[in-house]
């Protein structure tokens, strides 16, 4: 069989990884496909910088049209990132009858519907394993070997940068800003690292995962999204004291005809399998009605793991082309006309346990004021720690309360009332707790 010719748009860190992998592992790829996968053209505005990889003469171009108009190129890899011009490039490649492989979670989370519809009309495939969990083959598993299940939940640590930062804050008491810089230097962070630390990147990935698991299209704007930039060393310390670790968790649940889709710092029990996922590692835990809980973990960011997922998609497409198969499956796994709309539960209606950290003046009646407001909103206290000041009597002291399960709307109302009290020295911090990750 003739070799498969591919084109790459966007020659950054990940693109260089793809070129390196196709070259270094050419023999094993050929042995598995029965043909070579050849990087025919690479388009980027910068074709002179050294990316540390060997590129054959005549491959680099500044014109994407050299890829679109090349009839030998059957697969286009989009690694431009962001919304535009990435979306236009993908739609143009589809219009030209080319299959798409992309790592662009932002694009799929917000504009997936348009892209999938165009691909379906044209009879080409869109593969995006690298968009979620870096090198972890979770999307392929959901669409493939786990496809027989109804899924009730999907939980995950899906941002390598945040997990790296939280791990070093937990293990070394490291400072947030220093660790973020290290994550950027290691090539984990997005070009705009606020997407990482404010939870947006994780929410993009949750939108994709929840769509695949629950057979729906999640409106990205309905995903409640909070990042880790407000997590302090004190939060990490108190969480550990109560037997928990703080992780930035993506949570998707399909319960009673509604979906919970939220991203926020979450306390999980120290003995939970997700609590031991550290550094750049990601983990995704799914529960299917027949398979039960399944967990995937691996490197969630970085050049080599992401290249592994992209080339895995290239191999899958190449095998189908070799077998003469047409389009193998719909982009979301579900047939296109079976995708349904499932309402996303408002955040005020979710039920959770909480750790509340108050900063208060150490004087009579303080605890009564807090407990009274919690009681008014039906919030029951499970346990509590108060640390007294060591030196200065007038300095604020922390009171940390663990609640029983409560409605988020009630917590918000109680805290906004409590934060008005003159005994409160700074805005109260609260972290949601997930004791049961199924
Ligand atoms: N910036 C992302 C992360 C890269 O840190 O996980 C992979 O999407």
Boltz pocket constraint, residues with backbone or C-beta under 6 A from the ligand:
constraints:
  - pocket:
      binder: B
      contacts: [[A, 130], [A, 131], [A, 133], [A, 134], [A, 158], [A, 159], [A, 160], [A, 161], [A, 162], [A, 188], [A, 189], [A, 190], [A, 196], [A, 201], [A, 300], [A, 301], [A, 302]]
      max_distance: 6.0
